[in-house]
């Protein structure tokens, strides 16, 4: 779920960089030294999971795990996504250099939102509440990322309208898989904690 170089107009990708750097600067202030190892591990999980692509038409799909990262890292998830995307763009030309800011917004903003969604499990007390809210977190992260991807593609004009629709449909199975993965991890962490 990356937008490649050359797709977006200069004002859009420039604004994406500005917004991403502002959010990274804000969330970095919340980071403590004991948060660094957990953030590094989740950055590597994000990095590796995004490297396995399944081509579908003019697009390809891969696991994002931004819901899992948001659930586990909270506000620091944005930093993990930003660093993972930089590494992917530089090492494997996955995505693009000019679109790192926009791609970070596409995957990082849903991770921040999912943190708030998963946090609602504290209000409810039923047997599987962590698993249920983990499923909601994983699925909604992909859903919101898909909406943002489509919105950014639409800014380029009608040329990418078809690609935006295909990308949205292609990510439905990813949404289901990530919902299950995040729900299982949330349940497991709830048990071992």
Secondary structure, DSSP 8 states (H G I E B T S, - for coil): ----TTSS-HHHHHHHHHHHHHHHHHHHTT--GGGHHHHHHHHHHHHHHTT--EEETTEEE----HHHHHHHHGGGHHHHHHHHHHHHHHHH--S-STTHHHHHHHHHHHHHHHHHHHHGGGT---TTHHHHHHHHHHHHHHHHHHHHHHHHHHTT-GGGHHHHHHHHHHTHHHHHHHHHHHHHHHHHHHHH-
